[in-house]
């Protein structure tokens, strides 16, 4: 019975881990540019001395859903949505280059273009600093132009160009901080074919209804694993009773 109990126990524990992944997706259903995570389970042999005759359940995150979310109009000149595949390059908190599709940008007191989580947006030479201006335009290729204070309406000065990348999806991995990086750790090369739209944002690609159904399914599977543990306990007790009678 110990094999049945161990397998059911690991199954229940991993069901809770899968629920946590699904709950994280559901909690970010309204997060701009969020990419949903997949979760899956598989049987893993228990290696050790002798033949690996036992298995346990393991939950893993086999990948990230890179499908596009819905595009919403905001009219904010600092909002940016990517049309089609591609990512905005940012500097992560550890100093590395990372990528996101969250285009609801802002500026700090020094005019540096930032994400809402406080990460600098990268341009041709590093973080982008935008001088005080009366108007700012972001071209479809990520080029930032401003009209300096006091200048004529037709006077626009180019400031920088947002680094837009589009590496192969197979080469990407999502970190614990929610940012996308190359598996190799190297920075991606800019892609001139990536297009953006100013005044729009991309919503999360999480399907809230599907995630709710998945949560219910995982909860039922958890209850089945707990029931299996109780069955193993009852069977073990009945076996012990029979042995005492003999």
Secondary structure, 3 states (H helix, E strand, C coil): CHHHHHHHHHHHHHHHHHHHHHHHHHHCCCCCCCCCECCEEEEEECCCCCCCCCEEEEEECCCECCCCCCEEECCCCCEEEEECCCEEEEECCCCCEEEECCCEEEECCCCEEEECCCCEEEECCEECECCCEEEEEECCCCEEEEEECCCCCCCCEEEEECCEECCCHHHEEECCCCCEEECCCCCCCECCCCEEEECEEECCCCCHHHHHHHHHHHHHHHHHHHHHHHHHHHHHHHHHHHHHHC
